[in-house]
Amino acid sequence: MATKLTNAQIAWRAAQDLPDGSYVNLGIGFPEMIAKFKPKGREVIYHTENGVLDFGEAPPAGEEDWDLINAGKKAITLNAGASFFHHADSFAMVRGSHLDVAVLGAYQVAENGDLANWSTGPGSVPAVGGAMDLVHGAKQIWVVTDHVTKKGEPKLLKKCALPLTGVGCVTTVYTSLAVFDIVDKRFVLRDKLPSVSLEELQAVTEAQIVVNGTPGDLNVPEL
């Protein structure tokens, strides 16, 4: 199965579903890419844990202001009306359920919505960090991820084997092959790449895929 989406294409696809007027936290790393793909004419207010609300996409290379960074220490720009606040106030926003969506990366996602995105293993994210607050505070948890690990092992599982970040928290998963909604503790297929058959998709997914009707085509631009 040679065809799959790039990280940028996965981020673009997730960005298309962000509701107008929503408050959204983008997790460190891969999810940060979503900021550059906000659909035109749609207002999305991005939140970062270190205390900025309504930031924009990354500035051009060489034009960074390193006093303006997100939680992942990446340079950001500010939209008109952006605000700054204390780290504690930022987490009060998270814990008070004032965020509509949090988008996170993942090592593993279970069919019941459990999320594992940290590990004590070598070369892994060494601690759960603020993600444990996000998965319980945000109204929806979206995951962006490659469909399989670098070793080709499934990431969408019956049960997570790694330490959990949150229990039953994931609502939608955007992978390099498909889009799933987690409904009644099952991966319900919404869209898939036209070039990938259901049989091929199931072969790289440990959990059973549920198909209600005909899934949509996962079409994204070249990026």
C-alpha positions, 0 to 999 in steps of 0.5 A, a space after each residue: 500500500 504505497 499511497 498515503 497522505 503526508 502529514 501536511 495533507 492530514 493537517 489540511 483535512 483536519 482543518 477543514 472540519 474546524 467549526 466557525 467561531 471555535 476555540 481550538 488547542 493545537 498539540 505540540 508537533 504535528 498538530 501545530 501544522 493545522 494553523 496554516 490551513 484554516 479555511 478562508 472565511 472561517 474564524 478559528 481562535 487558536 489557543 496555546 498552553 503557554 498563554 496566547 489566544 488567537 495566534 496565526 500561522 508561523 512567520 516566514 523564515 527569518 522574520 521570527 520574533 522569538 518572544 512570540 512562541 507556542 507551547 512547542 517553542 515554535 514561532 507564531 504570528 498574532 491576529 488582530 485582537 490576540 491576547 496574552 495571559 498567565 500559564 495558570 489562566 491558560 490551564 483554567 481555560 482548558 480545565 474549565 471546558 472553554 475549548 471546543 476542540 483539542 487536536 493531538 498526535 498519538 502513538 495509539 488510539 483504542 476503539 473505545 476512545 482511549 488515547 496514548 500519546 506518551 511513553 517512557 520508552 527510548 526516543 519517546 515523549 517522556 511525560 504526559 504533560 498538559 495533554 492530560 488536561 486537554 483530553 478532559 477539558 476540551 469538548 472534542 478531542 481529535 487525533 492526527 496521525 499516520 495510520 501505522 507506526 514506522 514499523 508498519 504496526 497498527 495504531 488503531 487498536 482494540 486496546 492501547 498497550 502504552 500508558 494512557 493520556 486519557 480514557 474514552 476521550 477521542 472523538 475523531 481520528 484523521 490518519 494517512 489513509 482515512 477519517 474515523 469517528 468514534 461512536 459507541 466505542 467503535 471506529 466508524 469510517 467516514 472517509 478513506 483514500 479512493 485508492 485503498 480498499 476496505 480490505 486493505 484498510 482493515 488489514 492495517 487496523 487492529 480494531 474492527 472498522 464499522 462501515 455505515 453506508 458508503 464512505 466518502 472519498 478522502 481527497 486533499 490537495 497536493 501540498 
